Amino acid sequence: MGFVDFLEKLGEYLPAVTKPKQKPSLSQKLMWSFIALIVYLVMSSIPLYGVSSTNSFLSNFLAEQIIFASSQGTLAQLGIGPIITSGLIMQILVGSKLIEMDLANEEDQIKFTEAEKGLAFIFIIVESALFGYVFTKATSSLLLAAIVTAQLIVATYIILLLDEMIQKGWGLGSGISLFILAGVTKIMFWDMFGIANVQNQDLPVGFFPTLVSYIVSGKNLLNLIVNTSTKTPFQPDLVGLISTIALILLIIYLTNINVQIPVTSPRLRGIRSTIPLNFLYVSSIPVIFVSVLGADFELFASIASGVSSAAGTILGDIANAFFFPPSNIPHSVYALVLDPVGAVIYAAVFIVLSIVFGILWIDVAGLDPATQAQQMVEAGVEIPGMRNNPKVIESILAKYIYPLGFYSSLIVGVIAVLATFLGVYGTGVGLLLAVTIAVQYYNLLAYERTLEMYPLLKRIIGE
């Protein structure tokens, strides 16, 4: 039995959510999605039993909180991290042909899903055990470590089941997207309207409460335009607010730009149509790869340092060599002015890695010209004036796909870096993810609503 077969068997034995016997209505999907979101938010607010809130390990890993939708020191400590990590690993293994699977085949698709679930469960156990040990290391209590580990395993597996429930048709989209959107939105809301005081400072967290505080106390409002305080380096300012609004509008505009490829089909009696290729062809995948890789290194380096200082130092050095120390990344205009050289290095590394991952993702995810051309031929779609040959269609698509892949990776990388430097609310990567996910949900809602209004369309598209 191979490793993938073992993962498949493991995934099959694990508790699972069954598909609905009948397709739920839009209102039912919204209800189940809302229930899943509420359960996740409640879990992200319940502290882990046996872990002190003053634990030195509970530092503010903002990257992990955004990418993994995690909440430090709570039942959602691991968030969707194991699910995302296992999914990316499986996609890379299949896309690089290290694992022979045809995801167009239903049996292989089921095998892939079960193997992905099995691998996610292994990550859940390993990460939970490591966190349980690190959180309770000071007490030297194996019982307490086991209790913390058990809490994390159960809670994270519940999050996995919530994602599975939504993806199997009970809800809309995926739990991963929903939880990331909720996490980023919560951070952005807190940056705008948070009223709790910053530690050791007589200032609220949010921009608008701070603005009111300045007006009431008669302080100089110029200090709110750009935060120059070294005591509160992450205090939201006006530049960050304006940048957040401007970049949201820019990302929405870019996601709605399409490159139209003219096609026709004998099945439609020669009627000409177009296939749209999104200008952001790889979406936010490149920055997700860079951020997940960096976040995983930072996370495991922190865990390793709790187990062994030498191991933590080695992983930390690797992370810093490839991704730049997170604590030194300029998160405001003022920090950018103070360290322009560091900002340039960070921007160059992040953007180059985004381009590399974006181009690799095209081949790994089946977005390459050869795969797309084969799918068009199998669907009976032709390009007017061209022979219906996969190689001919591939050569035409290559003129569009690879340039789109390069420039879209470059653009999302630049947007993420620029947003970070401007101090946008929710961080640059978080804002990019939140807006692209929100646009996807808007399109999904419009699609589901259209099917409900025009039931004949369900027959046409085979639903």
Secondary structure in CASP SS format (residue, H / E / C, confidence):
PFRMAT SS
TARGET T0000
AUTHOR 0000-0000-0000
METHOD secondary structure of the structure
MODEL  1
M C 1.00
G C 1.00
F H 1.00
V H 1.00
D H 1.00
F H 1.00
L H 1.00
E H 1.00
K H 1.00
L H 1.00
G H 1.00
E H 1.00
Y H 1.00
L C 1.00
P C 1.00
A C 1.00
V C 1.00
T C 1.00
K C 1.00
P C 1.00
K C 1.00
Q C 1.00
K C 1.00
P C 1.00
S C 1.00
L H 1.00
S H 1.00
Q H 1.00
K H 1.00
L H 1.00
M H 1.00
W H 1.00
S H 1.00
F H 1.00
I H 1.00
A H 1.00
L H 1.00
I H 1.00
V H 1.00
Y H 1.00
L H 1.00
V H 1.00
M H 1.00
S C 1.00
S C 1.00
I C 1.00
P E 1.00
L C 1.00
Y C 1.00
G C 1.00
V C 1.00
S C 1.00
S C 1.00
T C 1.00
N C 1.00
S C 1.00
F C 1.00
L C 1.00
S C 1.00
N C 1.00
F C 1.00
L H 1.00
A H 1.00
E H 1.00
Q H 1.00
I H 1.00
I H 1.00
F C 1.00
A C 1.00
S C 1.00
S C 1.00
Q C 1.00
G C 1.00
T E 1.00
L C 1.00
A C 1.00
Q C 1.00
L C 1.00
G C 1.00
I C 1.00
G H 1.00
P H 1.00
I H 1.00
I H 1.00
T H 1.00
S H 1.00
G H 1.00
L H 1.00
I H 1.00
M H 1.00
Q H 1.00
I H 1.00
L H 1.00
V H 1.00
G H 1.00
S C 1.00
K C 1.00
L C 1.00
I C 1.00
E C 1.00
M C 1.00
D C 1.00
L C 1.00
A C 1.00
N C 1.00
E H 1.00
E H 1.00
D H 1.00
Q H 1.00
I H 1.00
K H 1.00
F H 1.00
T H 1.00
E H 1.00
A H 1.00
E H 1.00
K H 1.00
G H 1.00
L H 1.00
A H 1.00
F H 1.00
I H 1.00
F H 1.00
I H 1.00
I H 1.00
V H 1.00
E H 1.00
S H 1.00
A H 1.00
L H 1.00
F H 1.00
G H 1.00
Y H 1.00
V H 1.00
F H 1.00
T C 1.00
K C 1.00
A C 1.00
T C 1.00
S C 1.00
S C 1.00
L H 1.00
L H 1.00
L H 1.00
A H 1.00
A H 1.00
I H 1.00
V H 1.00
T H 1.00
A H 1.00
Q H 1.00
L H 1.00
I H 1.00
V H 1.00
A H 1.00
T H 1.00
Y H 1.00
I H 1.00
I H 1.00
L H 1.00
L H 1.00
L H 1.00
D H 1.00
E H 1.00
M H 1.00
I H 1.00
Q H 1.00
K H 1.00
G H 1.00
W H 1.00
G C 1.00
L C 1.00
G C 1.00
S C 1.00
G H 1.00
I H 1.00
S H 1.00
L H 1.00
F H 1.00
I H 1.00
L H 1.00
A H 1.00
G H 1.00
V H 1.00
T H 1.00
K H 1.00
I H 1.00
M H 1.00
F H 1.00
W H 1.00
D H 1.00
M H 1.00
F H 1.00
G C 1.00
I C 1.00
A C 1.00
N E 1.00
V C 1.00
Q C 1.00
N C 1.00
Q C 1.00
D C 1.00
L C 1.00
P E 1.00
V C 1.00
G C 1.00
F H 1.00
F H 1.00
P H 1.00
T H 1.00
L H 1.00
V H 1.00
S H 1.00
Y H 1.00
I H 1.00
V H 1.00
S H 1.00
G C 1.00
K C 1.00
N C 1.00
L H 1.00
L H 1.00
N H 1.00
L H 1.00
I C 1.00
V C 1.00
N C 1.00
T C 1.00
S C 1.00
T C 1.00
K C 1.00
T C 1.00
P C 1.00
F C 1.00
Q C 1.00
P C 1.00
D C 1.00
L H 1.00
V H 1.00
G H 1.00
L H 1.00
I H 1.00
S H 1.00
T H 1.00
I H 1.00
A H 1.00
L H 1.00
I H 1.00
L H 1.00
L H 1.00
I H 1.00
I H 1.00
Y H 1.00
L H 1.00
T H 1.00
N C 1.00
I C 1.00
N E 1.00
V E 1.00
Q E 1.00
I E 1.00
P E 1.00
V E 1.00
T E 1.00
S C 1.00
P H 1.00
R H 1.00
L H 1.00
R C 1.00
G C 1.00
I C 1.00
R E 1.00
S E 1.00
T E 1.00
I E 1.00
P E 1.00
L E 1.00
N E 1.00
F C 1.00
L C 1.00
Y C 1.00
V C 1.00
S C 1.00
S C 1.00
I H 1.00
P H 1.00
V H 1.00
I H 1.00
F H 1.00
V H 1.00
S H 1.00
V H 1.00
L H 1.00
G H 1.00
A H 1.00
D H 1.00
F H 1.00
E H 1.00
L H 1.00
F H 1.00
A H 1.00
S H 1.00
I H 1.00
A H 1.00
S H 1.00
G H 1.00
V H 1.00
S C 1.00
S H 1.00
A H 1.00
A H 1.00
G H 1.00
T H 1.00
I H 1.00
L H 1.00
G H 1.00
D H 1.00
I H 1.00
A H 1.00
N H 1.00
A H 1.00
F H 1.00
F H 1.00
F C 1.00
P C 1.00
P H 1.00
S H 1.00
N H 1.00
I C 1.00
P C 1.00
H C 1.00
S C 1.00
V H 1.00
Y H 1.00
A H 1.00
L H 1.00
V H 1.00
L H 1.00
D C 1.00
P H 1.00
V H 1.00
G H 1.00
A H 1.00
V H 1.00
I H 1.00
Y H 1.00
A H 1.00
A H 1.00
V H 1.00
F H 1.00
I H 1.00
V H 1.00
L H 1.00
S H 1.00
I H 1.00
V H 1.00
F H 1.00
G H 1.00
I H 1.00
L H 1.00
W H 1.00
I H 1.00
D H 1.00
V H 1.00
A C 1.00
G C 1.00
L C 1.00
D C 1.00
P H 1.00
A H 1.00
T H 1.00
Q H 1.00
A H 1.00
Q H 1.00
Q H 1.00
M H 1.00
V H 1.00
E H 1.00
A C 1.00
G C 1.00
V C 1.00
E E 1.00
I C 1.00
P C 1.00
G C 1.00
M C 1.00
R C 1.00
N C 1.00
N C 1.00
P H 1.00
K H 1.00
V H 1.00
I H 1.00
E H 1.00
S H 1.00
I H 1.00
L H 1.00
A H 1.00
K H 1.00
Y H 1.00
I H 1.00
Y H 1.00
P H 1.00
L H 1.00
G H 1.00
F H 1.00
Y H 1.00
S H 1.00
S H 1.00
L H 1.00
I H 1.00
V H 1.00
G H 1.00
V H 1.00
I H 1.00
A H 1.00
V H 1.00
L H 1.00
A H 1.00
T H 1.00
F H 1.00
L C 1.00
G C 1.00
V C 1.00
Y C 1.00
G C 1.00
T C 1.00
G H 1.00
V H 1.00
G H 1.00
L H 1.00
L H 1.00
L H 1.00
A H 1.00
V H 1.00
T H 1.00
I H 1.00
A H 1.00
V H 1.00
Q H 1.00
Y H 1.00
Y H 1.00
N H 1.00
L H 1.00
L H 1.00
A H 1.00
Y H 1.00
E H 1.00
R H 1.00
T H 1.00
L H 1.00
E H 1.00
M H 1.00
Y C 1.00
P C 1.00
L H 1.00
L H 1.00
K H 1.00
R H 1.00
I H 1.00
I H 1.00
G C 1.00
E C 1.00
END
